[in-house]
Amino acid sequence: MKRTLLLLSVILIIMISCDQDNKIANRSSDLEVIKKLIDDSDKGWETKNLEVVLQGYSEDIDWTNAFGDRRHGKEELRGLLDTIFGLDFVMAGKNNYQKPDITFPSKEIALARSINVRTGQKWPDGSPMDDRIINHLRVYKLIDGNWVCINHMISQAHNKLRD
């Protein structure tokens, strides 16, 4: 009896372990999809392509940039980004995106944290800005089998105030 109980316990532990491995393995495809959504969005910013930036967002996206501009929904965001993409001083510079850190607090939610070190951006008067360390926190939700960004908050680490 003890031997049977021990054998059943070992089998149960192996089954649980295999199930955990499957859950981790299944996340690799989710990770790739989310990384691609982030990469596509970054490329959209580089090329000022609104449609590429917006394609990974849900229709009711909640989006806030580093300057506190908050928009709800793709259409509100489209209007703001159209304005931003037309400001040469804002779009000046180079992005240096770091690899995102993506976690899954549940089956249907993913959190993606990333950093962009932006160099060469300008102030409205054309003077150069110091390098900006920009943090992104994106919340993705699995909706009808597709990952979409439902919340994107951008913040900036400030190292000094402008004179």
Secondary structure as a PSIPRED ss2 file (coil, helix, strand):
# PSIPRED VFORMAT (PSIPRED V4.0)

   1 M C   1.000  0.000  0.000
   2 K H   0.000  1.000  0.000
   3 R H   0.000  1.000  0.000
   4 T H   0.000  1.000  0.000
   5 L H   0.000  1.000  0.000
   6 L H   0.000  1.000  0.000
   7 L H   0.000  1.000  0.000
   8 L H   0.000  1.000  0.000
   9 S H   0.000  1.000  0.000
  10 V H   0.000  1.000  0.000
  11 I H   0.000  1.000  0.000
  12 L H   0.000  1.000  0.000
  13 I H   0.000  1.000  0.000
  14 I H   0.000  1.000  0.000
  15 M H   0.000  1.000  0.000
  16 I H   0.000  1.000  0.000
  17 S H   0.000  1.000  0.000
  18 C H   0.000  1.000  0.000
  19 D H   0.000  1.000  0.000
  20 Q H   0.000  1.000  0.000
  21 D H   0.000  1.000  0.000
  22 N H   0.000  1.000  0.000
  23 K H   0.000  1.000  0.000
  24 I H   0.000  1.000  0.000
  25 A H   0.000  1.000  0.000
  26 N H   0.000  1.000  0.000
  27 R H   0.000  1.000  0.000
  28 S H   0.000  1.000  0.000
  29 S H   0.000  1.000  0.000
  30 D H   0.000  1.000  0.000
  31 L H   0.000  1.000  0.000
  32 E H   0.000  1.000  0.000
  33 V H   0.000  1.000  0.000
  34 I H   0.000  1.000  0.000
  35 K H   0.000  1.000  0.000
  36 K H   0.000  1.000  0.000
  37 L H   0.000  1.000  0.000
  38 I H   0.000  1.000  0.000
  39 D H   0.000  1.000  0.000
  40 D H   0.000  1.000  0.000
  41 S H   0.000  1.000  0.000
  42 D H   0.000  1.000  0.000
  43 K H   0.000  1.000  0.000
  44 G H   0.000  1.000  0.000
  45 W H   0.000  1.000  0.000
  46 E H   0.000  1.000  0.000
  47 T H   0.000  1.000  0.000
  48 K C   1.000  0.000  0.000
  49 N C   1.000  0.000  0.000
  50 L H   0.000  1.000  0.000
  51 E H   0.000  1.000  0.000
  52 V H   0.000  1.000  0.000
  53 V H   0.000  1.000  0.000
  54 L H   0.000  1.000  0.000
  55 Q C   1.000  0.000  0.000
  56 G C   1.000  0.000  0.000
  57 Y E   0.000  0.000  1.000
  58 S E   0.000  0.000  1.000
  59 E E   0.000  0.000  1.000
  60 D E   0.000  0.000  1.000
  61 I E   0.000  0.000  1.000
  62 D E   0.000  0.000  1.000
  63 W E   0.000  0.000  1.000
  64 T E   0.000  0.000  1.000
  65 N C   1.000  0.000  0.000
  66 A C   1.000  0.000  0.000
  67 F C   1.000  0.000  0.000
  68 G C   1.000  0.000  0.000
  69 D C   1.000  0.000  0.000
  70 R E   0.000  0.000  1.000
  71 R E   0.000  0.000  1.000
  72 H E   0.000  0.000  1.000
  73 G C   1.000  0.000  0.000
  74 K H   0.000  1.000  0.000
  75 E H   0.000  1.000  0.000
  76 E H   0.000  1.000  0.000
  77 L H   0.000  1.000  0.000
  78 R H   0.000  1.000  0.000
  79 G H   0.000  1.000  0.000
  80 L H   0.000  1.000  0.000
  81 L H   0.000  1.000  0.000
  82 D H   0.000  1.000  0.000
  83 T H   0.000  1.000  0.000
  84 I H   0.000  1.000  0.000
  85 F H   0.000  1.000  0.000
  86 G C   1.000  0.000  0.000
  87 L C   1.000  0.000  0.000
  88 D H   0.000  1.000  0.000
  89 F H   0.000  1.000  0.000
  90 V H   0.000  1.000  0.000
  91 M H   0.000  1.000  0.000
  92 A C   1.000  0.000  0.000
  93 G C   1.000  0.000  0.000
  94 K E   0.000  0.000  1.000
  95 N C   1.000  0.000  0.000
  96 N C   1.000  0.000  0.000
  97 Y E   0.000  0.000  1.000
  98 Q C   1.000  0.000  0.000
  99 K C   1.000  0.000  0.000
 100 P C   1.000  0.000  0.000
 101 D E   0.000  0.000  1.000
 102 I E   0.000  0.000  1.000
 103 T E   0.000  0.000  1.000
 104 F E   0.000  0.000  1.000
 105 P E   0.000  0.000  1.000
 106 S E   0.000  0.000  1.000
 107 K C   1.000  0.000  0.000
 108 E C   1.000  0.000  0.000
 109 I E   0.000  0.000  1.000
 110 A E   0.000  0.000  1.000
 111 L E   0.000  0.000  1.000
 112 A E   0.000  0.000  1.000
 113 R E   0.000  0.000  1.000
 114 S E   0.000  0.000  1.000
 115 I E   0.000  0.000  1.000
 116 N E   0.000  0.000  1.000
 117 V E   0.000  0.000  1.000
 118 R E   0.000  0.000  1.000
 119 T E   0.000  0.000  1.000
 120 G C   1.000  0.000  0.000
 121 Q C   1.000  0.000  0.000
 122 K E   0.000  0.000  1.000
 123 W C   1.000  0.000  0.000
 124 P C   1.000  0.000  0.000
 125 D C   1.000  0.000  0.000
 126 G C   1.000  0.000  0.000
 127 S C   1.000  0.000  0.000
 128 P E   0.000  0.000  1.000
 129 M C   1.000  0.000  0.000
 130 D C   1.000  0.000  0.000
 131 D C   1.000  0.000  0.000
 132 R E   0.000  0.000  1.000
 133 I E   0.000  0.000  1.000
 134 I E   0.000  0.000  1.000
 135 N E   0.000  0.000  1.000
 136 H E   0.000  0.000  1.000
 137 L E   0.000  0.000  1.000
 138 R E   0.000  0.000  1.000
 139 V E   0.000  0.000  1.000
 140 Y E   0.000  0.000  1.000
 141 K E   0.000  0.000  1.000
 142 L E   0.000  0.000  1.000
 143 I E   0.000  0.000  1.000
 144 D C   1.000  0.000  0.000
 145 G C   1.000  0.000  0.000
 146 N E   0.000  0.000  1.000
 147 W E   0.000  0.000  1.000
 148 V E   0.000  0.000  1.000
 149 C E   0.000  0.000  1.000
 150 I E   0.000  0.000  1.000
 151 N E   0.000  0.000  1.000
 152 H E   0.000  0.000  1.000
 153 M E   0.000  0.000  1.000
 154 I E   0.000  0.000  1.000
 155 S E   0.000  0.000  1.000
 156 Q E   0.000  0.000  1.000
 157 A E   0.000  0.000  1.000
 158 H C   1.000  0.000  0.000
 159 N C   1.000  0.000  0.000
 160 K C   1.000  0.000  0.000
 161 L C   1.000  0.000  0.000
 162 R C   1.000  0.000  0.000
 163 D C   1.000  0.000  0.000
